[in-house]
Amino acid sequence: HSDSETVEVFSPATGWHKYSVEHAELQKPSGLCFDPYQMLLYVADFSNCGVFVFRPNGEFVCKFGRSSAGMGEAAQLWGVTLDEDGFVYLCDAKNSRILVY
């Protein structure tokens, strides 16, 4: 696997661990946020125009979003955040808009 197919997780007790992630092909991560209620990490990817979701141990959960200018689609993601109700907000730099999932 190349480094773009791995997630590296640090544990104060055991140090660094590298996990293979076959379905998450990160190219240019451009933002991340953590949902403490669901214990999920959201990673926006500028090149893949999607959001990858992981568990704290590095396990890949899913990816959502795709590259386009259509409704609900993004062209260049630059940041991701969550609100208290669990909505995911994405900055779509190329299309000059905010997407809400």
Secondary structure, 3 states (H helix, E strand, C coil): CCHHHEEEEEECCCEEEEEECCCCCCCCEEEEEEECCCCEEEEEECCCCEEEEECCCCCEEEEECCECCCCCCECCEEEEEECCCCCEEEEECCCCEEEEC
